[in-house]
Amino acid sequence: MEVTTITAGAVQAPRRHSQVSRAWQRYCKNKLAVVGLIWVALFVLIGIIGPWIAPYNYATTDFLAANQPPTALHPFGTDSLGHDMLSEILWSVQNALEIAFGATLVSFVIGTALGLWAGLRGGVADMVVMRMVDFLFAFPTYFLDLILVVKLGRGMVPILIAIGIAGWAGYARLIRGLVLGMRNGEMVEAARALGATQGHIARRYLFPNVMSSMAVALAFGIPADLTVMAALSVVGMGLRPPLPSFGNMIAEAGGNTLGYPWLLYFPATIFAITLLSFLFVADGLQEALDPKGGF
């Protein structure tokens, strides 16, 4: 008589697969989320290949072609320096993705580390982290971004770091609350009884169980960082020209909208659709990964 041994991994693998399948099915029920995902995927693809398919370099000037409306040579028109608007937008997509994704990652890493530490340790550690969080929520994040950019500079990396440092509080508060709800659970108590360290408990039991909530928070964090980046450019504290960005193009078009509307319409429309698409994706993730939905 044959005895078949079924390992825990063999049982868990189909279960994980079915959970992912159910989450994807719930996500696809949200039509706006699907449309948003398509646009975000296209936006990311353009961010990767944009500089290679741009018809001109973003720094190329042609004063004889300044302020031209859309033509066959310049489908999105040109600005006051003769820069091709289509090329500037393609380069801006890459810059926006690098800063937004990088800043969100910095915020996520700092917030996750401090939130786990505060939730697990409690006591003085929790008090210190939460007072820092309270300060960051009380102090306008935009002004903190401005201060950090003034101190660090207006390059790609300094702006990325500035936005990331100013934005970690929300992640820390979220993950701390989740950890507080789980740290006295049966699995965690059993691990402590077996002599598991705090680091092992965090890696093995806590962090995997908060990933769905953190994925939703990340999805909402990216458009927020895109907005901050654009807002910095509008007040002259974004990427230093000639580096293109959506904020720089929108700010430069502000005084010329009536005479040259294409300077504002193309970058502002693409930027607005991108923000909405990221928000639709985040909303879809929230519905798909909602524990009440069966995940």
C-alpha positions, 0 to 999 in steps of 0.5 A, a space after each residue: 500500500 502506497 503512502 503519499 506524503 503531502 508537504 506543507 509547501 505543496 498545500 500552501 502553494 495552490 492556496 496562495 495561487 487561489 488567493 491571488 486568482 480571487 484578488 485578480 478577479 475582484 480587481 478586474 470587476 473594477 473597470 476604472 481600475 483596469 483602465 487605470 492599470 493599462 494607462 499606468 503600464 503605458 506610462 511606465 513603458 514610455 518612461 523606460 523607452 521615452 528618451 530613445 523614441 523622442 524625436 529631439 533631445 530635451 535641451 535642443 533649442 530652435 529659436 526660429 521654431 519657437 511657440 509653434 502650434 502642433 505640426 507634423 515636425 512638432 506634434 505637440 508644438 514648441 515652447 518659447 525656446 523652440 523645445 519640442 514639447 513631445 520630446 520634453 514630455 517623453 523625457 518628463 515621464 522618465 524623470 517623474 517615474 524615477 523621482 516618484 518611485 524612488 521617493 515612495 521607496 525611501 518613505 516606505 523603507 523608513 516608515 516600515 522600519 520605524 513602524 515595525 520597531 515601534 509596534 513590536 517594542 512599545 514603551 519608549 520606542 513607540 513614544 519616540 516614533 509616534 511623537 516624530 509622526 505627530 510632528 510630521 503630520 502637524 508640520 505641513 509636508 509641502 513646507 518641509 519638502 521645500 526646506 529639504 530641497 533648499 538644503 539638499 539641492 534641486 537635482 534628481 537625487 536630492 529631490 527624491 531624498 527630500 520627498 522621501 524623508 518628508 513622507 514616511 510618517 503615514 507608512 509608519 503610523 499604518 504599519 504600527 497600528 497593524 503590528 499592534 493588532 497582531 503582536 499579541 496573537 497566538 502565532 507571535 506568542 508561540 514564537 516568543 515562547 520558542 525563543 524567537 527574536 524580535 527581528 525573526 518575528 517581524 520578518 516571519 509573522 508580522 511583515 508578510 501579514 501587512 503586505 497587502 495593506 502596505 501595497 495599497 498604501 504604496 499605490 496611493 503614495 506614488 501619485 501623492 509624490 508625483 503631485 509634490 514633485 509638480 508642486 515644487 516645480 510650480 514654485 521654482 524649486 523642482 528640477 533645475 532647467 533644462 531638465 524637463 518635468 511636468 511641473 516645469 512645463 505647466 509653470 512655464 505655460 502659466 502666463 502664455 495659456 491664452 496665446 499658446 494653449 498647447 503649452 499647457 494642455 498637453 502636459 497638464 492633460 497627460 499629468 492629470 490622467 496619470 494621477 487619476 490612473 494611479 488613484 484608480 489602480 490604488 482603489 482597485 487594489 484596495 478592493 481586491 486585497 480587502 480581507 472582507 472580500 475573502 483574501 
